[in-house]
């Protein structure tokens, strides 16, 4: 079972995912995104490994603020993003994080194929989907995916459901 969270912006999706990851205590691979504002107001979105959250090398930037809008660097999703996900698939003892899949990746076809390869695999995926993105359809329709909507009424305890779903898939998790 793979679990993706969706919901309104700033509702706590990534926070809930982080709480679940901490409770599961498994090594994490895949990616997280980090937004960084630099000197003179320029901004970039970085895709980083969960084990290297401060890796802000230029090749890790997947979008840049230009003309008042975040503009995707599609080739970086299709190279760096693919690399992170391929590495993650090679670690069956852990979790693959995808925090978050948004609108910037809609034209990154190699990256999307690598997401599908992860979903077709046996390593559990925990991810966040930005709400209302058409390209997410293949993720939401995948038979091994469960999409949970985070809202104000469930955000404080939704990590319980995430942990239960992952433990169900990984019954050998006897350290809990």
CNS distance restraints for C-alpha pairs under 8 A (distance, minus, plus):
assign (resid   1 and name CA) (resid 124 and name CA) 6.29 0.50 0.50
assign (resid   1 and name CA) (resid 125 and name CA) 7.68 0.50 0.50
assign (resid   1 and name CA) (resid 144 and name CA) 5.08 0.50 0.50
assign (resid   1 and name CA) (resid 145 and name CA) 5.90 0.50 0.50
assign (resid   1 and name CA) (resid 146 and name CA) 6.96 0.50 0.50
assign (resid   1 and name CA) (resid 165 and name CA) 6.87 0.50 0.50
assign (resid   1 and name CA) (resid 166 and name CA) 6.66 0.50 0.50
assign (resid   1 and name CA) (resid 169 and name CA) 6.06 0.50 0.50
assign (resid   2 and name CA) (resid 119 and name CA) 7.14 0.50 0.50
assign (resid   2 and name CA) (resid 124 and name CA) 5.34 0.50 0.50
assign (resid   2 and name CA) (resid 125 and name CA) 4.70 0.50 0.50
assign (resid   2 and name CA) (resid 126 and name CA) 6.07 0.50 0.50
assign (resid   2 and name CA) (resid 144 and name CA) 5.90 0.50 0.50
assign (resid   2 and name CA) (resid 145 and name CA) 4.67 0.50 0.50
assign (resid   2 and name CA) (resid 146 and name CA) 6.07 0.50 0.50
assign (resid   2 and name CA) (resid 166 and name CA) 7.61 0.50 0.50
assign (resid   3 and name CA) (resid 124 and name CA) 7.95 0.50 0.50
assign (resid   3 and name CA) (resid 125 and name CA) 6.23 0.50 0.50
assign (resid   3 and name CA) (resid 126 and name CA) 5.00 0.50 0.50
assign (resid   3 and name CA) (resid 127 and name CA) 6.35 0.50 0.50
assign (resid   3 and name CA) (resid 145 and name CA) 5.80 0.50 0.50
assign (resid   3 and name CA) (resid 146 and name CA) 4.94 0.50 0.50
assign (resid   3 and name CA) (resid 147 and name CA) 5.87 0.50 0.50
assign (resid   3 and name CA) (resid 148 and name CA) 7.27 0.50 0.50
assign (resid   3 and name CA) (resid 162 and name CA) 6.93 0.50 0.50
assign (resid   3 and name CA) (resid 165 and name CA) 7.77 0.50 0.50
assign (resid   3 and name CA) (resid 166 and name CA) 7.99 0.50 0.50
assign (resid   4 and name CA) (resid 125 and name CA) 7.83 0.50 0.50
assign (resid   4 and name CA) (resid 126 and name CA) 5.72 0.50 0.50
assign (resid   4 and name CA) (resid 127 and name CA) 4.49 0.50 0.50
assign (resid   4 and name CA) (resid 128 and name CA) 5.21 0.50 0.50
assign (resid   4 and name CA) (resid 129 and name CA) 6.48 0.50 0.50
assign (resid   4 and name CA) (resid 145 and name CA) 7.24 0.50 0.50
assign (resid   4 and name CA) (resid 146 and name CA) 6.33 0.50 0.50
assign (resid   4 and name CA) (resid 147 and name CA) 4.82 0.50 0.50
assign (resid   4 and name CA) (resid 148 and name CA) 6.23 0.50 0.50
assign (resid   5 and name CA) (resid  13 and name CA) 6.09 0.50 0.50
assign (resid   5 and name CA) (resid  17 and name CA) 7.87 0.50 0.50
assign (resid   5 and name CA) (resid 127 and name CA) 6.25 0.50 0.50
assign (resid   5 and name CA) (resid 128 and name CA) 4.72 0.50 0.50
assign (resid   5 and name CA) (resid 129 and name CA) 6.02 0.50 0.50
assign (resid   5 and name CA) (resid 147 and name CA) 5.76 0.50 0.50
assign (resid   5 and name CA) (resid 148 and name CA) 4.92 0.50 0.50
assign (resid   5 and name CA) (resid 149 and name CA) 5.74 0.50 0.50
assign (resid   5 and name CA) (resid 150 and name CA) 6.54 0.50 0.50
assign (resid   6 and name CA) (resid  13 and name CA) 6.72 0.50 0.50
assign (resid   6 and name CA) (resid 128 and name CA) 5.96 0.50 0.50
assign (resid   6 and name CA) (resid 129 and name CA) 5.08 0.50 0.50
assign (resid   6 and name CA) (resid 130 and name CA) 6.06 0.50 0.50
assign (resid   6 and name CA) (resid 131 and name CA) 5.82 0.50 0.50
assign (resid   6 and name CA) (resid 147 and name CA) 7.04 0.50 0.50
assign (resid   6 and name CA) (resid 148 and name CA) 6.27 0.50 0.50
assign (resid   6 and name CA) (resid 149 and name CA) 4.87 0.50 0.50
assign (resid   6 and name CA) (resid 150 and name CA) 6.03 0.50 0.50
assign (resid   7 and name CA) (resid  11 and name CA) 6.79 0.50 0.50
assign (resid   7 and name CA) (resid  13 and name CA) 7.16 0.50 0.50
assign (resid   7 and name CA) (resid 129 and name CA) 7.98 0.50 0.50
assign (resid   7 and name CA) (resid 130 and name CA) 7.15 0.50 0.50
assign (resid   7 and name CA) (resid 131 and name CA) 5.77 0.50 0.50
assign (resid   7 and name CA) (resid 149 and name CA) 5.26 0.50 0.50
assign (resid   7 and name CA) (resid 150 and name CA) 5.10 0.50 0.50
assign (resid   7 and name CA) (resid 151 and name CA) 6.41 0.50 0.50
assign (resid   8 and name CA) (resid 130 and name CA) 7.90 0.50 0.50
assign (resid   8 and name CA) (resid 131 and name CA) 6.52 0.50 0.50
assign (resid   8 and name CA) (resid 150 and name CA) 7.71 0.50 0.50
assign (resid   8 and name CA) (resid 151 and name CA) 7.41 0.50 0.50
assign (resid   9 and name CA) (resid 130 and name CA) 7.61 0.50 0.50
assign (resid   9 and name CA) (resid 131 and name CA) 7.85 0.50 0.50
assign (resid  11 and name CA) (resid 150 and name CA) 6.92 0.50 0.50
assign (resid  11 and name CA) (resid 151 and name CA) 6.34 0.50 0.50
assign (resid  11 and name CA) (resid 152 and name CA) 6.98 0.50 0.50
assign (resid  11 and name CA) (resid 155 and name CA) 7.56 0.50 0.50
assign (resid  12 and name CA) (resid  16 and name CA) 6.07 0.50 0.50
assign (resid  12 and name CA) (resid 150 and name CA) 7.30 0.50 0.50
assign (resid  12 and name CA) (resid 155 and name CA) 6.52 0.50 0.50
assign (resid  13 and name CA) (resid  17 and name CA) 6.27 0.50 0.50
assign (resid  13 and name CA) (resid 128 and name CA) 6.65 0.50 0.50
assign (resid  13 and name CA) (resid 150 and name CA) 6.32 0.50 0.50
assign (resid  13 and name CA) (resid 155 and name CA) 7.63 0.50 0.50
assign (resid  14 and name CA) (resid  18 and name CA) 6.10 0.50 0.50
assign (resid  14 and name CA) (resid  99 and name CA) 6.85 0.50 0.50
assign (resid  14 and name CA) (resid 100 and name CA) 7.89 0.50 0.50
assign (resid  14 and name CA) (resid 128 and name CA) 6.80 0.50 0.50
assign (resid  15 and name CA) (resid  19 and name CA) 6.28 0.50 0.50
assign (resid  16 and name CA) (resid  20 and name CA) 6.28 0.50 0.50
assign (resid  16 and name CA) (resid 155 and name CA) 6.81 0.50 0.50
assign (resid  16 and name CA) (resid 156 and name CA) 7.56 0.50 0.50
assign (resid  16 and name CA) (resid 158 and name CA) 6.70 0.50 0.50
assign (resid  16 and name CA) (resid 159 and name CA) 5.56 0.50 0.50
assign (resid  17 and name CA) (resid  21 and name CA) 6.19 0.50 0.50
assign (resid  17 and name CA) (resid 126 and name CA) 7.25 0.50 0.50
assign (resid  17 and name CA) (resid 127 and name CA) 7.49 0.50 0.50
assign (resid  17 and name CA) (resid 128 and name CA) 7.90 0.50 0.50
assign (resid  17 and name CA) (resid 159 and name CA) 6.78 0.50 0.50
assign (resid  17 and name CA) (resid 162 and name CA) 7.98 0.50 0.50
assign (resid  18 and name CA) (resid  22 and name CA) 6.17 0.50 0.50
assign (resid  19 and name CA) (resid  23 and name CA) 6.28 0.50 0.50
assign (resid  19 and name CA) (resid 159 and name CA) 6.31 0.50 0.50
assign (resid  20 and name CA) (resid  24 and name CA) 6.14 0.50 0.50
assign (resid  20 and name CA) (resid 159 and name CA) 4.94 0.50 0.50
assign (resid  20 and name CA) (resid 160 and name CA) 7.32 0.50 0.50
assign (resid  20 and name CA) (resid 162 and name CA) 6.41 0.50 0.50
assign (resid  20 and name CA) (resid 163 and name CA) 5.81 0.50 0.50
assign (resid  21 and name CA) (resid  25 and name CA) 6.26 0.50 0.50
assign (resid  21 and name CA) (resid  26 and name CA) 7.10 0.50 0.50
assign (resid  21 and name CA) (resid  28 and name CA) 7.97 0.50 0.50
assign (resid  22 and name CA) (resid  26 and name CA) 7.89 0.50 0.50
assign (resid  23 and name CA) (resid 163 and name CA) 7.41 0.50 0.50
assign (resid  24 and name CA) (resid 163 and name CA) 6.62 0.50 0.50
assign (resid  26 and name CA) (resid  93 and name CA) 7.48 0.50 0.50
assign (resid  26 and name CA) (resid  94 and name CA) 5.34 0.50 0.50
assign (resid  26 and name CA) (resid  95 and name CA) 6.65 0.50 0.50
assign (resid  27 and name CA) (resid  93 and name CA) 7.34 0.50 0.50
assign (resid  27 and name CA) (resid  94 and name CA) 4.75 0.50 0.50
assign (resid  27 and name CA) (resid  95 and name CA) 6.35 0.50 0.50
assign (resid  28 and name CA) (resid  50 and name CA) 6.24 0.50 0.50
assign (resid  28 and name CA) (resid  51 and name CA) 7.22 0.50 0.50
assign (resid  28 and name CA) (resid  94 and name CA) 5.57 0.50 0.50
assign (resid  28 and name CA) (resid  95 and name CA) 4.87 0.50 0.50
assign (resid  28 and name CA) (resid  96 and name CA) 5.92 0.50 0.50
assign (resid  28 and name CA) (resid  97 and name CA) 6.54 0.50 0.50
assign (resid  29 and name CA) (resid  49 and name CA) 6.42 0.50 0.50
assign (resid  29 and name CA) (resid  50 and name CA) 5.97 0.50 0.50
assign (resid  29 and name CA) (resid  51 and name CA) 7.21 0.50 0.50
assign (resid  29 and name CA) (resid  84 and name CA) 7.56 0.50 0.50
assign (resid  29 and name CA) (resid  85 and name CA) 7.67 0.50 0.50
assign (resid  29 and name CA) (resid  87 and name CA) 7.56 0.50 0.50
assign (resid  29 and name CA) (resid  88 and name CA) 4.86 0.50 0.50
assign (resid  29 and name CA) (resid  91 and name CA) 7.78 0.50 0.50
assign (resid  29 and name CA) (resid  94 and name CA) 7.13 0.50 0.50
assign (resid  29 and name CA) (resid  95 and name CA) 6.14 0.50 0.50
assign (resid  29 and name CA) (resid  96 and name CA) 4.95 0.50 0.50
assign (resid  29 and name CA) (resid  97 and name CA) 5.99 0.50 0.50
assign (resid  30 and name CA) (resid  49 and name CA) 5.97 0.50 0.50
assign (resid  30 and name CA) (resid  50 and name CA) 6.85 0.50 0.50
assign (resid  30 and name CA) (resid  84 and name CA) 5.32 0.50 0.50
assign (resid  30 and name CA) (resid  85 and name CA) 5.05 0.50 0.50
assign (resid  30 and name CA) (resid  87 and name CA) 7.46 0.50 0.50
assign (resid  30 and name CA) (resid  88 and name CA) 5.18 0.50 0.50
assign (resid  30 and name CA) (resid  96 and name CA) 4.96 0.50 0.50
assign (resid  30 and name CA) (resid  97 and name CA) 4.83 0.50 0.50
assign (resid  30 and name CA) (resid  98 and name CA) 6.08 0.50 0.50
assign (resid  31 and name CA) (resid  47 and name CA) 6.08 0.50 0.50
assign (resid  31 and name CA) (resid  48 and name CA) 5.35 0.50 0.50
assign (resid  31 and name CA) (resid  49 and name CA) 4.75 0.50 0.50
assign (resid  31 and name CA) (resid  50 and name CA) 5.86 0.50 0.50
assign (resid  31 and name CA) (resid  81 and name CA) 7.69 0.50 0.50
assign (resid  31 and name CA) (resid  84 and name CA) 6.63 0.50 0.50
assign (resid  31 and name CA) (resid  85 and name CA) 7.50 0.50 0.50
assign (resid  31 and name CA) (resid  96 and name CA) 7.81 0.50 0.50
assign (resid  31 and name CA) (resid  97 and name CA) 5.61 0.50 0.50
assign (resid  31 and name CA) (resid  98 and name CA) 5.35 0.50 0.50
assign (resid  31 and name CA) (resid  99 and name CA) 6.23 0.50 0.50
assign (resid  32 and name CA) (resid  47 and name CA) 5.79 0.50 0.50
assign (resid  32 and name CA) (resid  48 and name CA) 5.41 0.50 0.50
assign (resid  32 and name CA) (resid  49 and name CA) 6.32 0.50 0.50
assign (resid  32 and name CA) (resid  50 and name CA) 6.12 0.50 0.50
assign (resid  32 and name CA) (resid  53 and name CA) 7.75 0.50 0.50
assign (resid  32 and name CA) (resid  97 and name CA) 6.98 0.50 0.50
assign (resid  32 and name CA) (resid  98 and name CA) 6.26 0.50 0.50
assign (resid  32 and name CA) (resid  99 and name CA) 4.64 0.50 0.50
assign (resid  32 and name CA) (resid 100 and name CA) 6.49 0.50 0.50
assign (resid  33 and name CA) (resid  45 and name CA) 6.68 0.50 0.50
assign (resid  33 and name CA) (resid  46 and name CA) 5.47 0.50 0.50
assign (resid  33 and name CA) (resid  47 and name CA) 4.57 0.50 0.50
assign (resid  33 and name CA) (resid  48 and name CA) 6.06 0.50 0.50
assign (resid  33 and name CA) (resid  99 and name CA) 6.24 0.50 0.50
assign (resid  33 and name CA) (resid 100 and name CA) 6.47 0.50 0.50
assign (resid  34 and name CA) (resid  45 and name CA) 5.67 0.50 0.50
assign (resid  34 and name CA) (resid  46 and name CA) 5.07 0.50 0.50
assign (resid  34 and name CA) (resid  47 and name CA) 6.46 0.50 0.50
assign (resid  34 and name CA) (resid  48 and name CA) 7.27 0.50 0.50
assign (resid  35 and name CA) (resid  43 and name CA) 7.19 0.50 0.50
assign (resid  35 and name CA) (resid  44 and name CA) 5.89 0.50 0.50
assign (resid  35 and name CA) (resid  45 and name CA) 4.45 0.50 0.50
assign (resid  35 and name CA) (resid  46 and name CA) 6.20 0.50 0.50
assign (resid  36 and name CA) (resid  43 and name CA) 5.61 0.50 0.50
assign (resid  36 and name CA) (resid  44 and name CA) 5.53 0.50 0.50
assign (resid  36 and name CA) (resid  45 and name CA) 6.37 0.50 0.50
assign (resid  36 and name CA) (resid  46 and name CA) 7.64 0.50 0.50
assign (resid  37 and name CA) (resid  41 and name CA) 6.04 0.50 0.50
assign (resid  37 and name CA) (resid  42 and name CA) 5.79 0.50 0.50
assign (resid  37 and name CA) (resid  43 and name CA) 4.24 0.50 0.50
assign (resid  37 and name CA) (resid  44 and name CA) 6.60 0.50 0.50
assign (resid  38 and name CA) (resid  42 and name CA) 5.29 0.50 0.50
assign (resid  38 and name CA) (resid  43 and name CA) 5.79 0.50 0.50
assign (resid  42 and name CA) (resid  64 and name CA) 7.88 0.50 0.50
assign (resid  42 and name CA) (resid  65 and name CA) 6.45 0.50 0.50
assign (resid  43 and name CA) (resid  64 and name CA) 5.93 0.50 0.50
assign (resid  43 and name CA) (resid  65 and name CA) 5.28 0.50 0.50
assign (resid  44 and name CA) (resid  61 and name CA) 6.24 0.50 0.50
assign (resid  44 and name CA) (resid  62 and name CA) 7.46 0.50 0.50
assign (resid  44 and name CA) (resid  63 and name CA) 5.59 0.50 0.50
assign (resid  44 and name CA) (resid  64 and name CA) 4.36 0.50 0.50
assign (resid  44 and name CA) (resid  65 and name CA) 6.12 0.50 0.50
assign (resid  44 and name CA) (resid  70 and name CA) 7.90 0.50 0.50
assign (resid  45 and name CA) (resid  61 and name CA) 5.57 0.50 0.50
assign (resid  45 and name CA) (resid  62 and name CA) 5.74 0.50 0.50
assign (resid  45 and name CA) (resid  63 and name CA) 5.02 0.50 0.50
assign (resid  45 and name CA) (resid  64 and name CA) 6.32 0.50 0.50
assign (resid  46 and name CA) (resid  56 and name CA) 6.62 0.50 0.50
assign (resid  46 and name CA) (resid  60 and name CA) 5.35 0.50 0.50
assign (resid  46 and name CA) (resid  61 and name CA) 4.16 0.50 0.50
assign (resid  46 and name CA) (resid  62 and name CA) 5.55 0.50 0.50
assign (resid  46 and name CA) (resid  63 and name CA) 7.15 0.50 0.50
assign (resid  47 and name CA) (resid  60 and name CA) 5.56 0.50 0.50
assign (resid  47 and name CA) (resid  61 and name CA) 6.30 0.50 0.50
assign (resid  47 and name CA) (resid  62 and name CA) 6.43 0.50 0.50
assign (resid  47 and name CA) (resid  81 and name CA) 7.15 0.50 0.50
assign (resid  48 and name CA) (resid  52 and name CA) 6.40 0.50 0.50
assign (resid  48 and name CA) (resid  53 and name CA) 5.51 0.50 0.50
assign (resid  48 and name CA) (resid  54 and name CA) 7.47 0.50 0.50
assign (resid  48 and name CA) (resid  55 and name CA) 6.22 0.50 0.50
assign (resid  48 and name CA) (resid  56 and name CA) 7.48 0.50 0.50
assign (resid  48 and name CA) (resid  60 and name CA) 6.69 0.50 0.50
assign (resid  49 and name CA) (resid  53 and name CA) 5.98 0.50 0.50
assign (resid  49 and name CA) (resid  55 and name CA) 7.80 0.50 0.50
assign (resid  49 and name CA) (resid  84 and name CA) 6.91 0.50 0.50
assign (resid  50 and name CA) (resid  97 and name CA) 7.79 0.50 0.50
assign (resid  55 and name CA) (resid  60 and name CA) 7.40 0.50 0.50
assign (resid  56 and name CA) (resid  60 and name CA) 6.03 0.50 0.50
assign (resid  56 and name CA) (resid  61 and name CA) 7.23 0.50 0.50
assign (resid  57 and name CA) (resid  61 and name CA) 7.23 0.50 0.50
assign (resid  59 and name CA) (resid  76 and name CA) 7.05 0.50 0.50
assign (resid  59 and name CA) (resid  80 and name CA) 7.32 0.50 0.50
assign (resid  60 and name CA) (resid  76 and name CA) 7.31 0.50 0.50
assign (resid  60 and name CA) (resid  80 and name CA) 6.65 0.50 0.50
assign (resid  61 and name CA) (resid  73 and name CA) 7.65 0.50 0.50
assign (resid  61 and name CA) (resid  76 and name CA) 7.25 0.50 0.50
assign (resid  62 and name CA) (resid  72 and name CA) 6.00 0.50 0.50
assign (resid  62 and name CA) (resid  73 and name CA) 4.96 0.50 0.50
assign (resid  62 and name CA) (resid  74 and name CA) 6.98 0.50 0.50
assign (resid  62 and name CA) (resid  76 and name CA) 5.50 0.50 0.50
assign (resid  62 and name CA) (resid  77 and name CA) 6.20 0.50 0.50
assign (resid  63 and name CA) (resid  70 and name CA) 6.09 0.50 0.50
assign (resid  63 and name CA) (resid  71 and name CA) 5.27 0.50 0.50
assign (resid  63 and name CA) (resid  72 and name CA) 4.21 0.50 0.50
assign (resid  63 and name CA) (resid  73 and name CA) 5.08 0.50 0.50
assign (resid  63 and name CA) (resid 104 and name CA) 7.59 0.50 0.50
assign (resid  64 and name CA) (resid  70 and name CA) 5.35 0.50 0.50
assign (resid  64 and name CA) (resid  71 and name CA) 5.33 0.50 0.50
assign (resid  64 and name CA) (resid  72 and name CA) 6.63 0.50 0.50
assign (resid  64 and name CA) (resid  73 and name CA) 7.43 0.50 0.50
assign (resid  65 and name CA) (resid  69 and name CA) 5.34 0.50 0.50
assign (resid  65 and name CA) (resid  70 and name CA) 4.33 0.50 0.50
assign (resid  65 and name CA) (resid  71 and name CA) 6.06 0.50 0.50
assign (resid  66 and name CA) (resid  70 and name CA) 6.23 0.50 0.50
assign (resid  66 and name CA) (resid  71 and name CA) 6.43 0.50 0.50
assign (resid  71 and name CA) (resid 104 and name CA) 7.34 0.50 0.50
assign (resid  72 and name CA) (resid 104 and name CA) 5.28 0.50 0.50
assign (resid  72 and name CA) (resid 105 and name CA) 7.27 0.50 0.50
assign (resid  73 and name CA) (resid  77 and name CA) 6.98 0.50 0.50
assign (resid  74 and name CA) (resid  78 and name CA) 6.38 0.50 0.50
assign (resid  74 and name CA) (resid 104 and name CA) 7.75 0.50 0.50
assign (resid  74 and name CA) (resid 105 and name CA) 6.79 0.50 0.50
assign (resid  74 and name CA) (resid 107 and name CA) 6.74 0.50 0.50
assign (resid  74 and name CA) (resid 108 and name CA) 5.45 0.50 0.50
assign (resid  75 and name CA) (resid  79 and name CA) 6.13 0.50 0.50
assign (resid  75 and name CA) (resid 108 and name CA) 7.20 0.50 0.50
assign (resid  76 and name CA) (resid  80 and name CA) 5.27 0.50 0.50
assign (resid  76 and name CA) (resid  81 and name CA) 6.58 0.50 0.50
assign (resid  77 and name CA) (resid  81 and name CA) 4.47 0.50 0.50
assign (resid  77 and name CA) (resid  82 and name CA) 6.56 0.50 0.50
assign (resid  77 and name CA) (resid 105 and name CA) 6.94 0.50 0.50
assign (resid  77 and name CA) (resid 108 and name CA) 6.14 0.50 0.50
assign (resid  77 and name CA) (resid 110 and name CA) 7.92 0.50 0.50
assign (resid  77 and name CA) (resid 111 and name CA) 5.82 0.50 0.50
assign (resid  78 and name CA) (resid  82 and name CA) 5.56 0.50 0.50
assign (resid  78 and name CA) (resid 108 and name CA) 5.78 0.50 0.50
assign (resid  78 and name CA) (resid 109 and name CA) 7.14 0.50 0.50
assign (resid  78 and name CA) (resid 110 and name CA) 5.14 0.50 0.50
assign (resid  78 and name CA) (resid 111 and name CA) 4.89 0.50 0.50
assign (resid  79 and name CA) (resid  83 and name CA) 6.09 0.50 0.50
assign (resid  79 and name CA) (resid 111 and name CA) 7.76 0.50 0.50
assign (resid  80 and name CA) (resid  84 and name CA) 6.29 0.50 0.50
assign (resid  81 and name CA) (resid  85 and name CA) 6.34 0.50 0.50
assign (resid  81 and name CA) (resid 111 and name CA) 6.27 0.50 0.50
assign (resid  82 and name CA) (resid  86 and name CA) 6.03 0.50 0.50
assign (resid  82 and name CA) (resid 110 and name CA) 7.02 0.50 0.50
assign (resid  82 and name CA) (resid 111 and name CA) 5.27 0.50 0.50
assign (resid  82 and name CA) (resid 114 and name CA) 6.06 0.50 0.50
assign (resid  83 and name CA) (resid  87 and name CA) 6.15 0.50 0.50
assign (resid  84 and name CA) (resid  88 and name CA) 6.21 0.50 0.50
assign (resid  85 and name CA) (resid  89 and name CA) 6.28 0.50 0.50
assign (resid  85 and name CA) (resid  96 and name CA) 7.67 0.50 0.50
assign (resid  85 and name CA) (resid 114 and name CA) 6.63 0.50 0.50
assign (resid  85 and name CA) (resid 115 and name CA) 7.27 0.50 0.50
assign (resid  85 and name CA) (resid 118 and name CA) 7.39 0.50 0.50
assign (resid  86 and name CA) (resid  90 and name CA) 6.76 0.50 0.50
assign (resid  86 and name CA) (resid 114 and name CA) 7.17 0.50 0.50
assign (resid  87 and name CA) (resid  91 and name CA) 7.31 0.50 0.50
assign (resid  88 and name CA) (resid  95 and name CA) 7.82 0.50 0.50
assign (resid  88 and name CA) (resid  96 and name CA) 5.90 0.50 0.50
assign (resid  89 and name CA) (resid  96 and name CA) 7.37 0.50 0.50
assign (resid  89 and name CA) (resid 118 and name CA) 6.34 0.50 0.50
assign (resid  89 and name CA) (resid 121 and name CA) 7.53 0.50 0.50
assign (resid  89 and name CA) (resid 123 and name CA) 6.66 0.50 0.50
assign (resid  91 and name CA) (resid  95 and name CA) 7.95 0.50 0.50
assign (resid  91 and name CA) (resid 123 and name CA) 7.51 0.50 0.50
assign (resid  92 and name CA) (resid 122 and name CA) 7.29 0.50 0.50
assign (resid  92 and name CA) (resid 123 and name CA) 5.28 0.50 0.50
assign (resid  93 and name CA) (resid 123 and name CA) 7.48 0.50 0.50
assign (resid  94 and name CA) (resid 123 and name CA) 6.89 0.50 0.50
assign (resid  94 and name CA) (resid 124 and name CA) 7.55 0.50 0.50
assign (resid  95 and name CA) (resid 123 and name CA) 6.20 0.50 0.50
assign (resid  95 and name CA) (resid 124 and name CA) 5.31 0.50 0.50
assign (resid  95 and name CA) (resid 125 and name CA) 5.85 0.50 0.50
assign (resid  95 and name CA) (resid 126 and name CA) 7.05 0.50 0.50
assign (resid  96 and name CA) (resid 123 and name CA) 6.79 0.50 0.50
assign (resid  96 and name CA) (resid 124 and name CA) 6.16 0.50 0.50
assign (resid  96 and name CA) (resid 125 and name CA) 4.59 0.50 0.50
assign (resid  96 and name CA) (resid 126 and name CA) 6.17 0.50 0.50
assign (resid  97 and name CA) (resid 125 and name CA) 5.87 0.50 0.50
assign (resid  97 and name CA) (resid 126 and name CA) 5.03 0.50 0.50
assign (resid  97 and name CA) (resid 127 and name CA) 5.57 0.50 0.50
assign (resid  98 and name CA) (resid 125 and name CA) 7.31 0.50 0.50
assign (resid  98 and name CA) (resid 126 and name CA) 6.29 0.50 0.50
assign (resid  98 and name CA) (resid 127 and name CA) 4.32 0.50 0.50
assign (resid  98 and name CA) (resid 128 and name CA) 6.33 0.50 0.50
assign (resid  99 and name CA) (resid 126 and name CA) 7.96 0.50 0.50
assign (resid  99 and name CA) (resid 127 and name CA) 5.26 0.50 0.50
assign (resid  99 and name CA) (resid 128 and name CA) 5.08 0.50 0.50
assign (resid  99 and name CA) (resid 129 and name CA) 7.73 0.50 0.50
assign (resid 100 and name CA) (resid 127 and name CA) 6.37 0.50 0.50
assign (resid 100 and name CA) (resid 128 and name CA) 4.71 0.50 0.50
assign (resid 100 and name CA) (resid 129 and name CA) 5.90 0.50 0.50
assign (resid 100 and name CA) (resid 130 and name CA) 7.00 0.50 0.50
assign (resid 101 and name CA) (resid 105 and name CA) 7.18 0.50 0.50
assign (resid 101 and name CA) (resid 127 and name CA) 7.59 0.50 0.50
assign (resid 101 and name CA) (resid 128 and name CA) 6.11 0.50 0.50
assign (resid 101 and name CA) (resid 129 and name CA) 5.00 0.50 0.50
assign (resid 101 and name CA) (resid 130 and name CA) 6.13 0.50 0.50
assign (resid 102 and name CA) (resid 106 and name CA) 7.94 0.50 0.50
assign (resid 102 and name CA) (resid 129 and name CA) 6.15 0.50 0.50
assign (resid 102 and name CA) (resid 130 and name CA) 4.79 0.50 0.50
assign (resid 102 and name CA) (resid 131 and name CA) 7.87 0.50 0.50
assign (resid 102 and name CA) (resid 133 and name CA) 7.01 0.50 0.50
assign (resid 103 and name CA) (resid 130 and name CA) 7.32 0.50 0.50
assign (resid 103 and name CA) (resid 133 and name CA) 6.24 0.50 0.50
assign (resid 105 and name CA) (resid 111 and name CA) 7.66 0.50 0.50
assign (resid 105 and name CA) (resid 112 and name CA) 7.77 0.50 0.50
assign (resid 106 and name CA) (resid 135 and name CA) 5.85 0.50 0.50
assign (resid 108 and name CA) (resid 112 and name CA) 6.28 0.50 0.50
assign (resid 109 and name CA) (resid 113 and name CA) 6.16 0.50 0.50
assign (resid 110 and name CA) (resid 114 and name CA) 6.28 0.50 0.50
assign (resid 111 and name CA) (resid 115 and name CA) 6.33 0.50 0.50
assign (resid 112 and name CA) (resid 116 and name CA) 6.36 0.50 0.50
assign (resid 113 and name CA) (resid 117 and name CA) 6.26 0.50 0.50
assign (resid 114 and name CA) (resid 118 and name CA) 6.30 0.50 0.50
assign (resid 115 and name CA) (resid 119 and name CA) 6.32 0.50 0.50
assign (resid 116 and name CA) (resid 120 and name CA) 6.13 0.50 0.50
assign (resid 116 and name CA) (resid 138 and name CA) 7.93 0.50 0.50
assign (resid 116 and name CA) (resid 139 and name CA) 7.37 0.50 0.50
assign (resid 117 and name CA) (resid 121 and name CA) 6.30 0.50 0.50
assign (resid 118 and name CA) (resid 122 and name CA) 7.82 0.50 0.50
assign (resid 118 and name CA) (resid 123 and name CA) 7.35 0.50 0.50
assign (resid 118 and name CA) (resid 125 and name CA) 7.44 0.50 0.50
assign (resid 119 and name CA) (resid 125 and name CA) 7.17 0.50 0.50
assign (resid 119 and name CA) (resid 139 and name CA) 7.87 0.50 0.50
assign (resid 119 and name CA) (resid 142 and name CA) 7.50 0.50 0.50
assign (resid 119 and name CA) (resid 144 and name CA) 7.00 0.50 0.50
assign (resid 119 and name CA) (resid 145 and name CA) 7.59 0.50 0.50
assign (resid 120 and name CA) (resid 144 and name CA) 7.81 0.50 0.50
assign (resid 124 and name CA) (resid 166 and name CA) 7.02 0.50 0.50
assign (resid 124 and name CA) (resid 169 and name CA) 7.87 0.50 0.50
assign (resid 129 and name CA) (resid 136 and name CA) 7.55 0.50 0.50
assign (resid 133 and name CA) (resid 137 and name CA) 7.88 0.50 0.50
assign (resid 136 and name CA) (resid 140 and name CA) 6.30 0.50 0.50
assign (resid 137 and name CA) (resid 141 and name CA) 6.02 0.50 0.50
assign (resid 138 and name CA) (resid 142 and name CA) 6.05 0.50 0.50
assign (resid 139 and name CA) (resid 145 and name CA) 6.98 0.50 0.50
assign (resid 140 and name CA) (resid 145 and name CA) 6.44 0.50 0.50
assign (resid 140 and name CA) (resid 146 and name CA) 7.45 0.50 0.50
assign (resid 140 and name CA) (resid 147 and name CA) 6.68 0.50 0.50
assign (resid 141 and name CA) (resid 145 and name CA) 7.32 0.50 0.50
assign (resid 150 and name CA) (resid 154 and name CA) 6.24 0.50 0.50
assign (resid 150 and name CA) (resid 155 and name CA) 5.54 0.50 0.50
assign (resid 150 and name CA) (resid 158 and name CA) 7.34 0.50 0.50
assign (resid 151 and name CA) (resid 155 and name CA) 5.68 0.50 0.50
assign (resid 152 and name CA) (resid 156 and name CA) 7.91 0.50 0.50
assign (resid 154 and name CA) (resid 158 and name CA) 5.61 0.50 0.50
assign (resid 155 and name CA) (resid 159 and name CA) 7.88 0.50 0.50
assign (resid 157 and name CA) (resid 161 and name CA) 7.62 0.50 0.50
assign (resid 158 and name CA) (resid 162 and name CA) 6.50 0.50 0.50
assign (resid 159 and name CA) (resid 163 and name CA) 6.02 0.50 0.50
assign (resid 160 and name CA) (resid 164 and name CA) 6.18 0.50 0.50
assign (resid 161 and name CA) (resid 165 and name CA) 6.20 0.50 0.50
assign (resid 162 and name CA) (resid 166 and name CA) 6.31 0.50 0.50
assign (resid 163 and name CA) (resid 167 and name CA) 6.00 0.50 0.50
assign (resid 164 and name CA) (resid 168 and name CA) 6.03 0.50 0.50
assign (resid 165 and name CA) (resid 169 and name CA) 6.58 0.50 0.50
assign (resid 166 and name CA) (resid 170 and name CA) 6.24 0.50 0.50
assign (resid 167 and name CA) (resid 171 and name CA) 5.77 0.50 0.50
assign (resid 167 and name CA) (resid 173 and name CA) 6.60 0.50 0.50
